[in-house]
Amino acid sequence: MRTALVTGSAGFIGSFVCARLLAEGYRVVGLDAMTDYYDVALKERRLENLSRSNHFRSIKGYVETPGLLAALFEEEAPEVVIHLAAQAGVRYSIENPRSYLDSNIVGTFELLEAARAHPPQHLLLASTSSAFGANTEMPYRETDKADHQMSFYAATKKATENMAHSYAHLFDLPITMFRFFTVYGPWGRPDMALFKFTKAILEGRPIDVYNHGDMKRDFTYVEDLVEAIYLLIAVPPVRPATADAIPAGDSLSPVAPWRIVNIGNSDAVQLTEFIAAIEEATGKPAQRNLLPMQAGDVPATWADAELLRTLTGYKPQTGVREGVAKFVEWYRAHYGV
Ligand SMILES: NC(=O)c1ccc[n+]([C@@H]2O[C@H](COP(=O)([O-])OP(=O)(O)OC[C@H]3O[C@@H](n4cnc5c(N)ncnc54)[C@H](O)[C@@H]3O)[C@@H](O)[C@H]2O)c1
């Protein structure tokens, strides 16, 4: 049995990744600090589902605790490591930047040190579409320069990409960096728009719509994201013999077994269309509280997903009407409303 270590295992994406790996016959070790950034009961419920499998081991701890990951790598010798634990959220990083520094930067440093001492076959780390920052050229390509992050959250994630690159180069660690594009679906995060909008609409309260609704997002359905992650496990980057050996459009480093891969639908959906999908799924009209753009946010994201397709043959395709309907169905059943 292959062992996978998943950090952030009680999180939205992490719980789906763990479930998929268990279904594929992996033994899964999950690490999560169960932070109270949002409702801990939701994280506990996700873990309860995973704990039905005898092949799931759950550990509570902070990734940045010195030596914790190194000891876990030594004990478990995971072949695959998927690092999702992080302080997420653009807006909260204005209020509490230190938690991003600790969880994202120091936490990733601890992970890289552990991998240096006990190298896995493939290390896969979550970055974000926010790393593209102020870029205006769309769709976003992994090979585009991305130097102007708009929030401290994005800055910490971009920093982890660079940190990982240096470790991949120096210690020959195969590393894939994911840039996820607005992930949504059942069991989704209470701090994200879909959850907040659905809750408010069902309770008859207005929703806060930023930039007066003139926003576009490349929304990625969680099951599609997990399919992409699962397929990418089998494609560890290989250090190229020469820079000329790198195919056009591949973000592979010229000096390290390291690449960045966008995971998105490659479809920029208007926020108004997204809200309409929630209205349709809930059967209730939204009352809109139109507000200016929020600090740290970007008006649009749109993934070029060609590299993912080239590497795996897969392209995410669930549309927002279908994906939102699945979320609303889950929300109503879960909260009994
Ligand atoms: N959901 C999205 O749209 C999205 C988009 C881009 C990138 N990402 C990234 O994907 C990853 C997973 O995101 P998610 O949406 O599942 O978020 P999430 O908050 O649901 O999951 C993160 C999990 O990590 C845990 N955690 C936080 N800090 C920790 C620490 N210091 N040590 C150990 N555990 C800690 C939390 O308790 C949580 O369960 C994150 O790295 C996030 O930045 C998510």
Ligand as a Chemical Component Dictionary entry (heavy atoms), coordinates in Angstrom:
data_LIG
# 
_chem_comp.id                   LIG 
_chem_comp.type                 NON-POLYMER 
_chem_comp.pdbx_formal_charge   0 
_chem_comp.three_letter_code    LIG 
# 
loop_
_chem_comp_atom.comp_id 
_chem_comp_atom.atom_id 
_chem_comp_atom.alt_atom_id 
_chem_comp_atom.type_symbol 
_chem_comp_atom.charge 
_chem_comp_atom.model_Cartn_x 
_chem_comp_atom.model_Cartn_y 
_chem_comp_atom.model_Cartn_z 
_chem_comp_atom.pdbx_ordinal 
LIG N1  N1  N 0  -10.624 27.030 -1.891 1  
LIG C1  C1  C 0  -10.064 27.771 -2.849 2  
LIG O1  O1  O 0  -10.756 28.370 -3.682 3  
LIG C2  C2  C 0  -8.557  27.885 -2.946 4  
LIG C3  C3  C 0  -8.036  28.655 -4.010 5  
LIG C4  C4  C 0  -6.665  28.781 -4.128 6  
LIG C5  C5  C 0  -5.828  28.131 -3.239 7  
LIG N2  N2  N 1  -6.356  27.411 -2.208 8  
LIG C6  C6  C 0  -5.412  26.758 -1.291 9  
LIG O2  O2  O 0  -5.775  25.400 -1.174 10 
LIG C7  C7  C 0  -5.477  24.923 0.127  11 
LIG C8  C8  C 0  -6.716  24.316 0.759  12 
LIG O3  O3  O 0  -7.730  25.310 0.823  13 
LIG P1  P1  P 0  -9.191  25.044 1.385  14 
LIG O4  O4  O 0  -10.120 25.868 0.584  15 
LIG O5  O5  O -1 -9.437  23.606 1.533  16 
LIG O6  O6  O 0  -9.054  25.762 2.817  17 
LIG P2  P2  P 0  -9.441  25.234 4.271  18 
LIG O7  O7  O 0  -9.251  26.412 5.184  19 
LIG O8  O8  O 0  -10.790 24.591 4.246  20 
LIG O9  O9  O 0  -8.353  24.120 4.561  21 
LIG C9  C9  C 0  -7.095  24.391 5.126  22 
LIG C10 C10 C 0  -6.940  23.465 6.336  23 
LIG O10 O10 O 0  -5.646  23.695 6.873  24 
LIG C11 C11 C 0  -5.726  23.737 8.284  25 
LIG N3  N3  N 0  -4.649  24.622 8.739  26 
LIG C12 C12 C 0  -4.581  25.969 8.654  27 
LIG N4  N4  N 0  -3.431  26.404 9.166  28 
LIG C13 C13 C 0  -2.760  25.291 9.578  29 
LIG C14 C14 C 0  -1.505  25.093 10.200 30 
LIG N5  N5  N 0  -0.721  26.134 10.461 31 
LIG N6  N6  N 0  -1.117  23.841 10.461 32 
LIG C15 C15 C 0  -1.914  22.761 10.174 33 
LIG N7  N7  N 0  -3.126  22.909 9.616  34 
LIG C16 C16 C 0  -3.537  24.148 9.318  35 
LIG C17 C17 C 0  -7.083  24.306 8.603  36 
LIG O11 O11 O 0  -7.550  23.862 9.893  37 
LIG C18 C18 C 0  -7.935  23.760 7.456  38 
LIG O12 O12 O 0  -8.615  22.582 7.838  39 
LIG C19 C19 C 0  -4.903  26.117 0.891  40 
LIG O13 O13 O 0  -3.500  26.042 0.800  41 
LIG C20 C20 C 0  -5.419  27.300 0.115  42 
LIG O14 O14 O 0  -4.601  28.432 0.274  43 
LIG C21 C21 C 0  -7.699  27.279 -2.054 44 
# 
loop_
_chem_comp_bond.comp_id 
_chem_comp_bond.atom_id_1 
_chem_comp_bond.atom_id_2 
_chem_comp_bond.value_order 
_chem_comp_bond.pdbx_ordinal 
LIG N1  C1  SING 1  
LIG C1  O1  DOUB 2  
LIG C1  C2  SING 3  
LIG C2  C3  SING 4  
LIG C2  C21 DOUB 5  
LIG C3  C4  DOUB 6  
LIG C4  C5  SING 7  
LIG C5  N2  DOUB 8  
LIG N2  C6  SING 9  
LIG N2  C21 SING 10 
LIG C6  O2  SING 11 
LIG C6  C20 SING 12 
LIG O2  C7  SING 13 
LIG C7  C8  SING 14 
LIG C7  C19 SING 15 
LIG C8  O3  SING 16 
LIG O3  P1  SING 17 
LIG P1  O4  DOUB 18 
LIG P1  O5  SING 19 
LIG P1  O6  SING 20 
LIG O6  P2  SING 21 
LIG P2  O7  DOUB 22 
LIG P2  O8  SING 23 
LIG P2  O9  SING 24 
LIG O9  C9  SING 25 
LIG C9  C10 SING 26 
LIG C10 O10 SING 27 
LIG C10 C18 SING 28 
LIG O10 C11 SING 29 
LIG C11 N3  SING 30 
LIG C11 C17 SING 31 
LIG N3  C12 SING 32 
LIG N3  C16 SING 33 
LIG C12 N4  DOUB 34 
LIG N4  C13 SING 35 
LIG C13 C14 SING 36 
LIG C13 C16 DOUB 37 
LIG C14 N5  SING 38 
LIG C14 N6  DOUB 39 
LIG N6  C15 SING 40 
LIG C15 N7  DOUB 41 
LIG N7  C16 SING 42 
LIG C17 O11 SING 43 
LIG C17 C18 SING 44 
LIG C18 O12 SING 45 
LIG C19 O13 SING 46 
LIG C19 C20 SING 47 
LIG C20 O14 SING 48 
# 
